[in-house]
Structure formats: C-alpha cells, structure tokens
C-alpha cells in the first residue's frame, strides 16, 4: 500500500491545472534524463525500470492515489515471454501497473505516441515497443523485435479493450494483443484494477483526489497452448478471468 492521504475529494479547477502541469513537468524531466543518458551511453534497463516506477509514483502522488495489490505476479525472470493484459478505465492504469507489478514492464504503445517530441524519442530509448499492423512488412519486423525484447526479459503491458471504459465495466476485447501473445508464445497475465475509473473518468478532466484503487493479479494463461483457430477461446478465457478479478464475472 502506498502511504498517501486517505481523504477523497473532487479537485478544484486550480488543483486540476496543478495536476496537469505537474504531470507534464514530471514526464518532461524523466524524458530529458532518459535522452541525455542514452546519448552518453549511460542508460541501461535497470535504470529505466527505476525511472518508470519513479515517474509513476510521482504522478500518483499528485492525485494522492492509494494502491493495494491482491494476488501474486509470476516470476518474470524465469526465461519465458510474458504479456500483462490489463483493464483500461483511466490514464492512470499504466502508472498504477508500474508501481504495483515487478519486472521490466514496458507498455505496448500506440505508434502515434512516438511522434510526440521528446516523449517519442525517450520511449524508443527506454525500449517501449509499438506494432504497426497497417503495414505488413513493418508489422513482421515489429513482432520480431517485440519477441526479442520479451526473450531478453521485457514484460509487455497491453489493454485488450483498446480504449478506456467510462464506468469500469469491461468493454469488448480487440484481437491485436492476443495475436501478439500467440505470435510470441507468451504467457498472459490477466490484471484488473478496481476503482481506477473514479480517479480521472474517461474523456474528462475531472480529477478526484485521494481515491483508493486495488490491483488484482489473476492466474496466467499460456497462449502457446492454443492453436491459431482457438483465438476466440483464448480471448473468452482471458475475459472470463479479468471479469472475475473485477467482480463482474
């Protein structure tokens, strides 16, 4: 549990501005540090791991978010390939995951994020992958790179819903991350974050401070044990487990 203020409140306009500005400055600071260390060849994976968790913890402090964790993550250093499939109801899903889960976690990012100045370059330097499925040749190369990263110890994080849920209820799953799991023979770790939609509801800037959220880690699934024709079964079983973790099963 993070030791943060237990008082829940709706942020005033001034406080909302402060959270946004603070979040941008924190992110900018870490991006600049990553880039100069990468340029000086002083950036390694362990340092990036510390940076991602430091960045995430700083963002959570700005909204006084309290986090509890239930369940046990696998041993991500056992040589197998892992992909975390997590619910997605807030921009804070990713920082909450970074502070709650072990391992060298990297978000499977949308390609548009890499076009943002400084952020995109820092994400590339920090080994954040992206897969462009709109171009077959590019997708094949991206998949191979993702597989190599996973084999070297990177744990991928992805949201099977693809977009944020406005009320915490599970949205329909998209196939992309399941194709990736099968293409890389990965172990899927289902994760659900309860209450996160209250912190910053989707498509709004209404911050609610001092919220309590809980991270629930489920039983892993071996995507490599499913045939290509069994993609719907893999998706259904993953959804069943995540829904159970949310208390919606």
KEGUTOR-725555 format. One record per residue (C-alpha): residue in three letters; x, y, z. Coordinates in nm, 2 decimals. Example, Ala and Ser with C-alpha at 12.3 -4.5 7.8 and 13.67 -1.06 7.14 Angstrom:
REM KEGUTOR-725555
<atom><residuo>ala</residuo><xx>1.23</xx><yy>-0.45</yy><zz>0.78</zz></atom>
<atom><residuo>ser</residuo><xx>1.37</xx><yy>-0.11</yy><zz>0.71</zz></atom>
//
This chain:
REM KEGUTOR-725555
<atom><residuo>unk</residuo><xx>0.00</xx><yy>0.00</yy><zz>0.00</zz></atom>
<atom><residuo>unk</residuo><xx>0.13</xx><yy>0.34</yy><zz>-0.09</zz></atom>
<atom><residuo>unk</residuo><xx>0.13</xx><yy>0.58</yy><zz>0.21</zz></atom>
<atom><residuo>unk</residuo><xx>-0.08</xx><yy>0.86</yy><zz>0.07</zz></atom>
<atom><residuo>unk</residuo><xx>-0.36</xx><yy>1.08</yy><zz>0.20</zz></atom>
<atom><residuo>unk</residuo><xx>-0.68</xx><yy>0.89</yy><zz>0.26</zz></atom>
<atom><residuo>unk</residuo><xx>-0.91</xx><yy>1.20</yy><zz>0.21</zz></atom>
<atom><residuo>unk</residuo><xx>-1.11</xx><yy>1.17</yy><zz>-0.11</zz></atom>
<atom><residuo>unk</residuo><xx>-1.23</xx><yy>1.50</yy><zz>-0.28</zz></atom>
<atom><residuo>unk</residuo><xx>-1.31</xx><yy>1.64</yy><zz>-0.62</zz></atom>
<atom><residuo>unk</residuo><xx>-1.03</xx><yy>1.86</yy><zz>-0.74</zz></atom>
<atom><residuo>unk</residuo><xx>-1.09</xx><yy>2.23</yy><zz>-0.78</zz></atom>
<atom><residuo>unk</residuo><xx>-1.01</xx><yy>2.40</yy><zz>-1.12</zz></atom>
<atom><residuo>unk</residuo><xx>-0.68</xx><yy>2.53</yy><zz>-0.98</zz></atom>
<atom><residuo>unk</residuo><xx>-0.58</xx><yy>2.19</yy><zz>-0.84</zz></atom>
<atom><residuo>unk</residuo><xx>-0.67</xx><yy>2.03</yy><zz>-1.17</zz></atom>
<atom><residuo>unk</residuo><xx>-0.44</xx><yy>2.27</yy><zz>-1.35</zz></atom>
<atom><residuo>unk</residuo><xx>-0.17</xx><yy>2.19</yy><zz>-1.10</zz></atom>
<atom><residuo>unk</residuo><xx>-0.21</xx><yy>1.82</yy><zz>-1.15</zz></atom>
<atom><residuo>unk</residuo><xx>-0.19</xx><yy>1.86</yy><zz>-1.53</zz></atom>
<atom><residuo>unk</residuo><xx>0.11</xx><yy>2.10</yy><zz>-1.52</zz></atom>
<atom><residuo>unk</residuo><xx>0.29</xx><yy>1.89</yy><zz>-1.26</zz></atom>
<atom><residuo>unk</residuo><xx>0.23</xx><yy>1.57</yy><zz>-1.46</zz></atom>
<atom><residuo>unk</residuo><xx>0.37</xx><yy>1.73</yy><zz>-1.78</zz></atom>
<atom><residuo>unk</residuo><xx>0.68</xx><yy>1.86</yy><zz>-1.59</zz></atom>
<atom><residuo>unk</residuo><xx>0.75</xx><yy>1.53</yy><zz>-1.42</zz></atom>
<atom><residuo>unk</residuo><xx>0.72</xx><yy>1.35</yy><zz>-1.76</zz></atom>
<atom><residuo>unk</residuo><xx>0.94</xx><yy>1.60</yy><zz>-1.93</zz></atom>
<atom><residuo>unk</residuo><xx>1.20</xx><yy>1.57</yy><zz>-1.66</zz></atom>
<atom><residuo>unk</residuo><xx>1.22</xx><yy>1.20</yy><zz>-1.69</zz></atom>
<atom><residuo>unk</residuo><xx>1.22</xx><yy>1.21</yy><zz>-2.07</zz></atom>
<atom><residuo>unk</residuo><xx>1.52</xx><yy>1.45</yy><zz>-2.07</zz></atom>
<atom><residuo>unk</residuo><xx>1.71</xx><yy>1.24</yy><zz>-1.82</zz></atom>
<atom><residuo>unk</residuo><xx>1.65</xx><yy>0.93</yy><zz>-2.04</zz></atom>
<atom><residuo>unk</residuo><xx>1.76</xx><yy>1.10</yy><zz>-2.35</zz></atom>
<atom><residuo>unk</residuo><xx>2.08</xx><yy>1.25</yy><zz>-2.22</zz></atom>
<atom><residuo>unk</residuo><xx>2.18</xx><yy>0.92</yy><zz>-2.06</zz></atom>
<atom><residuo>unk</residuo><xx>2.10</xx><yy>0.74</yy><zz>-2.38</zz></atom>
<atom><residuo>unk</residuo><xx>2.32</xx><yy>0.98</yy><zz>-2.57</zz></atom>
<atom><residuo>unk</residuo><xx>2.60</xx><yy>0.94</yy><zz>-2.32</zz></atom>
<atom><residuo>unk</residuo><xx>2.56</xx><yy>0.56</yy><zz>-2.33</zz></atom>
<atom><residuo>unk</residuo><xx>2.48</xx><yy>0.56</yy><zz>-1.96</zz></atom>
<atom><residuo>unk</residuo><xx>2.12</xx><yy>0.42</yy><zz>-1.99</zz></atom>
<atom><residuo>unk</residuo><xx>2.06</xx><yy>0.06</yy><zz>-1.90</zz></atom>
<atom><residuo>unk</residuo><xx>1.74</xx><yy>-0.14</yy><zz>-1.84</zz></atom>
<atom><residuo>unk</residuo><xx>1.77</xx><yy>-0.14</yy><zz>-1.46</zz></atom>
<atom><residuo>unk</residuo><xx>1.79</xx><yy>0.24</yy><zz>-1.46</zz></atom>
<atom><residuo>unk</residuo><xx>1.48</xx><yy>0.26</yy><zz>-1.69</zz></atom>
<atom><residuo>unk</residuo><xx>1.29</xx><yy>0.04</yy><zz>-1.45</zz></atom>
<atom><residuo>unk</residuo><xx>1.37</xx><yy>0.28</yy><zz>-1.17</zz></atom>
<atom><residuo>unk</residuo><xx>1.27</xx><yy>0.57</yy><zz>-1.39</zz></atom>
<atom><residuo>unk</residuo><xx>0.93</xx><yy>0.42</yy><zz>-1.49</zz></atom>
<atom><residuo>unk</residuo><xx>0.85</xx><yy>0.35</yy><zz>-1.13</zz></atom>
<atom><residuo>unk</residuo><xx>0.97</xx><yy>0.69</yy><zz>-1.01</zz></atom>
<atom><residuo>unk</residuo><xx>0.77</xx><yy>0.86</yy><zz>-1.28</zz></atom>
<atom><residuo>unk</residuo><xx>0.46</xx><yy>0.66</yy><zz>-1.20</zz></atom>
<atom><residuo>unk</residuo><xx>0.49</xx><yy>0.72</yy><zz>-0.82</zz></atom>
<atom><residuo>unk</residuo><xx>0.53</xx><yy>1.09</yy><zz>-0.88</zz></atom>
<atom><residuo>unk</residuo><xx>0.21</xx><yy>1.10</yy><zz>-1.09</zz></atom>
<atom><residuo>unk</residuo><xx>0.02</xx><yy>0.91</yy><zz>-0.83</zz></atom>
<atom><residuo>unk</residuo><xx>0.13</xx><yy>1.14</yy><zz>-0.55</zz></atom>
<atom><residuo>unk</residuo><xx>-0.01</xx><yy>1.44</yy><zz>-0.75</zz></atom>
<atom><residuo>unk</residuo><xx>-0.36</xx><yy>1.29</yy><zz>-0.72</zz></atom>
<atom><residuo>unk</residuo><xx>-0.30</xx><yy>1.13</yy><zz>-0.37</zz></atom>
<atom><residuo>unk</residuo><xx>-0.39</xx><yy>0.79</yy><zz>-0.51</zz></atom>
<atom><residuo>unk</residuo><xx>-0.38</xx><yy>0.49</yy><zz>-0.27</zz></atom>
<atom><residuo>unk</residuo><xx>-0.30</xx><yy>0.14</yy><zz>-0.42</zz></atom>
<atom><residuo>unk</residuo><xx>-0.35</xx><yy>-0.21</yy><zz>-0.28</zz></atom>
<atom><residuo>unk</residuo><xx>-0.23</xx><yy>-0.52</yy><zz>-0.46</zz></atom>
<atom><residuo>unk</residuo><xx>-0.40</xx><yy>-0.86</yy><zz>-0.44</zz></atom>
<atom><residuo>unk</residuo><xx>-0.26</xx><yy>-1.18</yy><zz>-0.59</zz></atom>
<atom><residuo>unk</residuo><xx>0.09</xx><yy>-1.27</yy><zz>-0.68</zz></atom>
<atom><residuo>unk</residuo><xx>0.27</xx><yy>-1.20</yy><zz>-1.01</zz></atom>
<atom><residuo>unk</residuo><xx>0.47</xx><yy>-1.48</yy><zz>-1.18</zz></atom>
<atom><residuo>unk</residuo><xx>0.85</xx><yy>-1.49</yy><zz>-1.17</zz></atom>
<atom><residuo>unk</residuo><xx>0.91</xx><yy>-1.27</yy><zz>-1.47</zz></atom>
<atom><residuo>unk</residuo><xx>1.28</xx><yy>-1.37</yy><zz>-1.47</zz></atom>
<atom><residuo>unk</residuo><xx>1.22</xx><yy>-1.74</yy><zz>-1.54</zz></atom>
<atom><residuo>unk</residuo><xx>1.31</xx><yy>-1.71</yy><zz>-1.91</zz></atom>
<atom><residuo>unk</residuo><xx>0.96</xx><yy>-1.72</yy><zz>-2.05</zz></atom>
<atom><residuo>unk</residuo><xx>0.78</xx><yy>-1.45</yy><zz>-2.25</zz></atom>
<atom><residuo>unk</residuo><xx>0.51</xx><yy>-1.25</yy><zz>-2.06</zz></atom>
<atom><residuo>unk</residuo><xx>0.24</xx><yy>-1.01</yy><zz>-2.16</zz></atom>
<atom><residuo>unk</residuo><xx>0.02</xx><yy>-0.84</yy><zz>-1.90</zz></atom>
<atom><residuo>unk</residuo><xx>-0.33</xx><yy>-0.78</yy><zz>-2.02</zz></atom>
<atom><residuo>unk</residuo><xx>-0.49</xx><yy>-0.52</yy><zz>-1.81</zz></atom>
<atom><residuo>unk</residuo><xx>-0.82</xx><yy>-0.34</yy><zz>-1.78</zz></atom>
<atom><residuo>unk</residuo><xx>-0.83</xx><yy>0.01</yy><zz>-1.91</zz></atom>
<atom><residuo>unk</residuo><xx>-1.05</xx><yy>0.27</yy><zz>-1.75</zz></atom>
<atom><residuo>unk</residuo><xx>-0.82</xx><yy>0.56</yy><zz>-1.69</zz></atom>
<atom><residuo>unk</residuo><xx>-0.49</xx><yy>0.72</yy><zz>-1.80</zz></atom>
<atom><residuo>unk</residuo><xx>-0.36</xx><yy>0.61</yy><zz>-1.45</zz></atom>
<atom><residuo>unk</residuo><xx>-0.38</xx><yy>0.24</yy><zz>-1.53</zz></atom>
<atom><residuo>unk</residuo><xx>-0.03</xx><yy>0.24</yy><zz>-1.66</zz></atom>
<atom><residuo>unk</residuo><xx>0.14</xx><yy>0.42</yy><zz>-1.37</zz></atom>
<atom><residuo>unk</residuo><xx>-0.06</xx><yy>0.21</yy><zz>-1.12</zz></atom>
<atom><residuo>unk</residuo><xx>0.07</xx><yy>-0.10</yy><zz>-1.30</zz></atom>
<atom><residuo>unk</residuo><xx>0.43</xx><yy>0.02</yy><zz>-1.29</zz></atom>
<atom><residuo>unk</residuo><xx>0.43</xx><yy>0.07</yy><zz>-0.92</zz></atom>
<atom><residuo>unk</residuo><xx>0.23</xx><yy>-0.25</yy><zz>-0.84</zz></atom>
<atom><residuo>unk</residuo><xx>0.40</xx><yy>-0.51</yy><zz>-1.05</zz></atom>
<atom><residuo>unk</residuo><xx>0.76</xx><yy>-0.64</yy><zz>-1.06</zz></atom>
<atom><residuo>unk</residuo><xx>0.98</xx><yy>-0.68</yy><zz>-1.37</zz></atom>
<atom><residuo>unk</residuo><xx>1.09</xx><yy>-0.47</yy><zz>-1.66</zz></atom>
<atom><residuo>unk</residuo><xx>0.74</xx><yy>-0.37</yy><zz>-1.77</zz></atom>
<atom><residuo>unk</residuo><xx>0.70</xx><yy>-0.17</yy><zz>-2.09</zz></atom>
<atom><residuo>unk</residuo><xx>0.37</xx><yy>-0.05</yy><zz>-2.24</zz></atom>
<atom><residuo>unk</residuo><xx>0.28</xx><yy>-0.17</yy><zz>-2.59</zz></atom>
<atom><residuo>unk</residuo><xx>0.24</xx><yy>0.19</yy><zz>-2.72</zz></atom>
<atom><residuo>unk</residuo><xx>0.03</xx><yy>0.33</yy><zz>-3.00</zz></atom>
<atom><residuo>unk</residuo><xx>0.25</xx><yy>0.44</yy><zz>-3.29</zz></atom>
<atom><residuo>unk</residuo><xx>0.11</xx><yy>0.80</yy><zz>-3.26</zz></atom>
<atom><residuo>unk</residuo><xx>0.29</xx><yy>0.84</yy><zz>-2.92</zz></atom>
<atom><residuo>unk</residuo><xx>0.63</xx><yy>0.81</yy><zz>-3.09</zz></atom>
<atom><residuo>unk</residuo><xx>0.56</xx><yy>1.12</yy><zz>-3.30</zz></atom>
<atom><residuo>unk</residuo><xx>0.54</xx><yy>1.34</yy><zz>-2.98</zz></atom>
<atom><residuo>unk</residuo><xx>0.86</xx><yy>1.54</yy><zz>-2.95</zz></atom>
<atom><residuo>unk</residuo><xx>1.09</xx><yy>1.42</yy><zz>-2.67</zz></atom>
<atom><residuo>unk</residuo><xx>0.83</xx><yy>1.16</yy><zz>-2.54</zz></atom>
<atom><residuo>unk</residuo><xx>0.86</xx><yy>0.95</yy><zz>-2.85</zz></atom>
<atom><residuo>unk</residuo><xx>1.24</xx><yy>0.96</yy><zz>-2.86</zz></atom>
<atom><residuo>unk</residuo><xx>1.25</xx><yy>0.88</yy><zz>-2.48</zz></atom>
<atom><residuo>unk</residuo><xx>1.01</xx><yy>0.58</yy><zz>-2.52</zz></atom>
<atom><residuo>unk</residuo><xx>1.23</xx><yy>0.44</yy><zz>-2.80</zz></atom>
<atom><residuo>unk</residuo><xx>1.54</xx><yy>0.47</yy><zz>-2.59</zz></atom>
<atom><residuo>unk</residuo><xx>1.36</xx><yy>0.31</yy><zz>-2.30</zz></atom>
<atom><residuo>unk</residuo><xx>1.26</xx><yy>0.00</yy><zz>-2.51</zz></atom>
<atom><residuo>unk</residuo><xx>0.89</xx><yy>0.08</yy><zz>-2.54</zz></atom>
<atom><residuo>unk</residuo><xx>0.76</xx><yy>-0.13</yy><zz>-2.84</zz></atom>
<atom><residuo>unk</residuo><xx>0.50</xx><yy>-0.05</yy><zz>-3.09</zz></atom>
<atom><residuo>unk</residuo><xx>0.34</xx><yy>-0.27</yy><zz>-3.36</zz></atom>
<atom><residuo>unk</residuo><xx>0.22</xx><yy>-0.11</yy><zz>-3.69</zz></atom>
<atom><residuo>unk</residuo><xx>-0.02</xx><yy>-0.37</yy><zz>-3.83</zz></atom>
<atom><residuo>unk</residuo><xx>-0.13</xx><yy>-0.14</yy><zz>-4.11</zz></atom>
<atom><residuo>unk</residuo><xx>0.19</xx><yy>-0.23</yy><zz>-4.30</zz></atom>
<atom><residuo>unk</residuo><xx>0.26</xx><yy>-0.60</yy><zz>-4.32</zz></atom>
<atom><residuo>unk</residuo><xx>0.64</xx><yy>-0.57</yy><zz>-4.37</zz></atom>
<atom><residuo>unk</residuo><xx>0.66</xx><yy>-0.32</yy><zz>-4.07</zz></atom>
<atom><residuo>unk</residuo><xx>0.44</xx><yy>-0.55</yy><zz>-3.86</zz></atom>
<atom><residuo>unk</residuo><xx>0.66</xx><yy>-0.85</yy><zz>-3.92</zz></atom>
<atom><residuo>unk</residuo><xx>0.97</xx><yy>-0.66</yy><zz>-3.81</zz></atom>
<atom><residuo>unk</residuo><xx>0.78</xx><yy>-0.51</yy><zz>-3.51</zz></atom>
<atom><residuo>unk</residuo><xx>0.67</xx><yy>-0.85</yy><zz>-3.40</zz></atom>
<atom><residuo>unk</residuo><xx>1.02</xx><yy>-1.00</yy><zz>-3.43</zz></atom>
<atom><residuo>unk</residuo><xx>1.15</xx><yy>-0.71</yy><zz>-3.22</zz></atom>
<atom><residuo>unk</residuo><xx>0.88</xx><yy>-0.75</yy><zz>-2.96</zz></atom>
<atom><residuo>unk</residuo><xx>0.96</xx><yy>-1.12</yy><zz>-2.94</zz></atom>
<atom><residuo>unk</residuo><xx>1.33</xx><yy>-1.05</yy><zz>-2.89</zz></atom>
<atom><residuo>unk</residuo><xx>1.26</xx><yy>-0.79</yy><zz>-2.62</zz></atom>
<atom><residuo>unk</residuo><xx>1.04</xx><yy>-1.04</yy><zz>-2.44</zz></atom>
<atom><residuo>unk</residuo><xx>1.30</xx><yy>-1.31</yy><zz>-2.46</zz></atom>
<atom><residuo>unk</residuo><xx>1.56</xx><yy>-1.07</yy><zz>-2.31</zz></atom>
<atom><residuo>unk</residuo><xx>1.33</xx><yy>-1.01</yy><zz>-2.01</zz></atom>
<atom><residuo>unk</residuo><xx>1.09</xx><yy>-0.73</yy><zz>-2.11</zz></atom>
<atom><residuo>unk</residuo><xx>0.74</xx><yy>-0.78</yy><zz>-1.98</zz></atom>
<atom><residuo>unk</residuo><xx>0.49</xx><yy>-0.62</yy><zz>-2.22</zz></atom>
<atom><residuo>unk</residuo><xx>0.18</xx><yy>-0.44</yy><zz>-2.09</zz></atom>
<atom><residuo>unk</residuo><xx>-0.13</xx><yy>-0.40</yy><zz>-2.31</zz></atom>
<atom><residuo>unk</residuo><xx>-0.50</xx><yy>-0.32</yy><zz>-2.28</zz></atom>
<atom><residuo>unk</residuo><xx>-0.72</xx><yy>-0.57</yy><zz>-2.47</zz></atom>
<atom><residuo>unk</residuo><xx>-1.02</xx><yy>-0.33</yy><zz>-2.46</zz></atom>
<atom><residuo>unk</residuo><xx>-0.82</xx><yy>-0.08</yy><zz>-2.67</zz></atom>
<atom><residuo>unk</residuo><xx>-0.99</xx><yy>0.22</yy><zz>-2.53</zz></atom>
<atom><residuo>unk</residuo><xx>-1.08</xx><yy>0.35</yy><zz>-2.18</zz></atom>
<atom><residuo>unk</residuo><xx>-1.40</xx><yy>0.23</yy><zz>-2.02</zz></atom>
<atom><residuo>unk</residuo><xx>-1.61</xx><yy>0.52</yy><zz>-1.88</zz></atom>
<atom><residuo>unk</residuo><xx>-1.75</xx><yy>0.33</yy><zz>-1.59</zz></atom>
<atom><residuo>unk</residuo><xx>-1.51</xx><yy>0.05</yy><zz>-1.51</zz></atom>
<atom><residuo>unk</residuo><xx>-1.72</xx><yy>-0.21</yy><zz>-1.69</zz></atom>
<atom><residuo>unk</residuo><xx>-1.54</xx><yy>-0.43</yy><zz>-1.94</zz></atom>
<atom><residuo>unk</residuo><xx>-1.56</xx><yy>-0.32</yy><zz>-2.30</zz></atom>
<atom><residuo>unk</residuo><xx>-1.53</xx><yy>-0.57</yy><zz>-2.59</zz></atom>
<atom><residuo>unk</residuo><xx>-1.18</xx><yy>-0.70</yy><zz>-2.64</zz></atom>
<atom><residuo>unk</residuo><xx>-0.98</xx><yy>-0.64</yy><zz>-2.96</zz></atom>
<atom><residuo>unk</residuo><xx>-0.78</xx><yy>-0.92</yy><zz>-3.12</zz></atom>
<atom><residuo>unk</residuo><xx>-0.44</xx><yy>-0.74</yy><zz>-3.16</zz></atom>
<atom><residuo>unk</residuo><xx>-0.28</xx><yy>-0.82</yy><zz>-2.83</zz></atom>
<atom><residuo>unk</residuo><xx>-0.40</xx><yy>-1.18</yy><zz>-2.85</zz></atom>
<atom><residuo>unk</residuo><xx>-0.24</xx><yy>-1.22</yy><zz>-3.19</zz></atom>
<atom><residuo>unk</residuo><xx>0.08</xx><yy>-1.09</yy><zz>-3.04</zz></atom>
<atom><residuo>unk</residuo><xx>0.06</xx><yy>-1.33</yy><zz>-2.74</zz></atom>
<atom><residuo>unk</residuo><xx>0.01</xx><yy>-1.62</yy><zz>-2.98</zz></atom>
<atom><residuo>unk</residuo><xx>0.28</xx><yy>-1.50</yy><zz>-3.22</zz></atom>
<atom><residuo>unk</residuo><xx>0.53</xx><yy>-1.48</yy><zz>-2.94</zz></atom>
<atom><residuo>unk</residuo><xx>0.41</xx><yy>-1.79</yy><zz>-2.75</zz></atom>
<atom><residuo>unk</residuo><xx>0.37</xx><yy>-1.57</yy><zz>-2.45</zz></atom>
<atom><residuo>unk</residuo><xx>0.23</xx><yy>-1.63</yy><zz>-2.10</zz></atom>
<atom><residuo>unk</residuo><xx>-0.07</xx><yy>-1.40</yy><zz>-2.05</zz></atom>
<atom><residuo>unk</residuo><xx>-0.10</xx><yy>-1.24</yy><zz>-1.70</zz></atom>
<atom><residuo>unk</residuo><xx>-0.46</xx><yy>-1.11</yy><zz>-1.65</zz></atom>
<atom><residuo>unk</residuo><xx>-0.48</xx><yy>-0.80</yy><zz>-1.43</zz></atom>
<atom><residuo>unk</residuo><xx>-0.78</xx><yy>-0.59</yy><zz>-1.32</zz></atom>
<atom><residuo>unk</residuo><xx>-0.77</xx><yy>-0.25</yy><zz>-1.15</zz></atom>
<atom><residuo>unk</residuo><xx>-1.08</xx><yy>-0.18</yy><zz>-0.95</zz></atom>
<atom><residuo>unk</residuo><xx>-1.19</xx><yy>0.18</yy><zz>-0.89</zz></atom>
<atom><residuo>unk</residuo><xx>-0.95</xx><yy>0.34</yy><zz>-1.12</zz></atom>
<atom><residuo>unk</residuo><xx>-1.23</xx><yy>0.50</yy><zz>-1.34</zz></atom>
<atom><residuo>unk</residuo><xx>-1.31</xx><yy>0.73</yy><zz>-1.04</zz></atom>
<atom><residuo>unk</residuo><xx>-0.97</xx><yy>0.90</yy><zz>-1.05</zz></atom>
<atom><residuo>unk</residuo><xx>-1.00</xx><yy>1.05</yy><zz>-1.39</zz></atom>
<atom><residuo>unk</residuo><xx>-1.31</xx><yy>0.94</yy><zz>-1.57</zz></atom>
<atom><residuo>unk</residuo><xx>-1.26</xx><yy>0.87</yy><zz>-1.94</zz></atom>
<atom><residuo>unk</residuo><xx>-1.30</xx><yy>1.17</yy><zz>-2.18</zz></atom>
<atom><residuo>unk</residuo><xx>-1.30</xx><yy>1.42</yy><zz>-1.89</zz></atom>
<atom><residuo>unk</residuo><xx>-1.06</xx><yy>1.63</yy><zz>-1.69</zz></atom>
<atom><residuo>unk</residuo><xx>-1.25</xx><yy>1.58</yy><zz>-1.36</zz></atom>
<atom><residuo>unk</residuo><xx>-0.98</xx><yy>1.46</yy><zz>-1.12</zz></atom>
<atom><residuo>unk</residuo><xx>-1.09</xx><yy>1.30</yy><zz>-0.80</zz></atom>
<atom><residuo>unk</residuo><xx>-0.82</xx><yy>1.31</yy><zz>-0.54</zz></atom>
<atom><residuo>unk</residuo><xx>-0.74</xx><yy>1.06</yy><zz>-0.26</zz></atom>
<atom><residuo>unk</residuo><xx>-0.91</xx><yy>0.77</yy><zz>-0.43</zz></atom>
<atom><residuo>unk</residuo><xx>-0.84</xx><yy>0.41</yy><zz>-0.33</zz></atom>
<atom><residuo>unk</residuo><xx>-0.78</xx><yy>0.15</yy><zz>-0.61</zz></atom>
<atom><residuo>unk</residuo><xx>-0.69</xx><yy>-0.22</yy><zz>-0.59</zz></atom>
<atom><residuo>unk</residuo><xx>-0.48</xx><yy>-0.42</yy><zz>-0.84</zz></atom>
<atom><residuo>unk</residuo><xx>-0.59</xx><yy>-0.78</yy><zz>-0.88</zz></atom>
<atom><residuo>unk</residuo><xx>-0.35</xx><yy>-1.03</yy><zz>-1.04</zz></atom>
<atom><residuo>unk</residuo><xx>-0.50</xx><yy>-1.34</yy><zz>-1.19</zz></atom>
<atom><residuo>unk</residuo><xx>-0.39</xx><yy>-1.69</yy><zz>-1.29</zz></atom>
<atom><residuo>unk</residuo><xx>-0.17</xx><yy>-1.68</yy><zz>-1.60</zz></atom>
<atom><residuo>unk</residuo><xx>-0.26</xx><yy>-1.85</yy><zz>-1.93</zz></atom>
<atom><residuo>unk</residuo><xx>-0.02</xx><yy>-2.00</yy><zz>-2.18</zz></atom>
<atom><residuo>unk</residuo><xx>-0.11</xx><yy>-1.85</yy><zz>-2.52</zz></atom>
<atom><residuo>unk</residuo><xx>0.13</xx><yy>-2.10</yy><zz>-2.68</zz></atom>
<atom><residuo>unk</residuo><xx>-0.10</xx><yy>-2.39</yy><zz>-2.58</zz></atom>
<atom><residuo>unk</residuo><xx>-0.38</xx><yy>-2.25</yy><zz>-2.80</zz></atom>
<atom><residuo>unk</residuo><xx>-0.39</xx><yy>-2.32</yy><zz>-3.18</zz></atom>
<atom><residuo>unk</residuo><xx>-0.44</xx><yy>-2.04</yy><zz>-3.42</zz></atom>
<atom><residuo>unk</residuo><xx>-0.81</xx><yy>-2.15</yy><zz>-3.47</zz></atom>
<atom><residuo>unk</residuo><xx>-0.86</xx><yy>-2.12</yy><zz>-3.09</zz></atom>
<atom><residuo>unk</residuo><xx>-0.81</xx><yy>-1.74</yy><zz>-3.08</zz></atom>
<atom><residuo>unk</residuo><xx>-1.18</xx><yy>-1.69</yy><zz>-2.97</zz></atom>
<atom><residuo>unk</residuo><xx>-1.14</xx><yy>-1.94</yy><zz>-2.69</zz></atom>
<atom><residuo>unk</residuo><xx>-0.82</xx><yy>-1.77</yy><zz>-2.57</zz></atom>
<atom><residuo>unk</residuo><xx>-0.99</xx><yy>-1.43</yy><zz>-2.57</zz></atom>
<atom><residuo>unk</residuo><xx>-1.30</xx><yy>-1.57</yy><zz>-2.39</zz></atom>
<atom><residuo>unk</residuo><xx>-1.10</xx><yy>-1.74</yy><zz>-2.12</zz></atom>
<atom><residuo>unk</residuo><xx>-0.89</xx><yy>-1.42</yy><zz>-2.06</zz></atom>
<atom><residuo>unk</residuo><xx>-1.20</xx><yy>-1.21</yy><zz>-2.05</zz></atom>
<atom><residuo>unk</residuo><xx>-1.36</xx><yy>-1.45</yy><zz>-1.80</zz></atom>
<atom><residuo>unk</residuo><xx>-1.06</xx><yy>-1.43</yy><zz>-1.57</zz></atom>
<atom><residuo>unk</residuo><xx>-1.04</xx><yy>-1.05</yy><zz>-1.59</zz></atom>
<atom><residuo>unk</residuo><xx>-1.41</xx><yy>-1.01</yy><zz>-1.53</zz></atom>
<atom><residuo>unk</residuo><xx>-1.37</xx><yy>-1.23</yy><zz>-1.23</zz></atom>
<atom><residuo>unk</residuo><xx>-1.09</xx><yy>-1.02</yy><zz>-1.09</zz></atom>
<atom><residuo>unk</residuo><xx>-1.32</xx><yy>-0.71</yy><zz>-1.14</zz></atom>
<atom><residuo>unk</residuo><xx>-1.60</xx><yy>-0.89</yy><zz>-0.96</zz></atom>
<atom><residuo>unk</residuo><xx>-1.81</xx><yy>-0.88</yy><zz>-1.28</zz></atom>
<atom><residuo>unk</residuo><xx>-1.79</xx><yy>-1.25</yy><zz>-1.36</zz></atom>
//
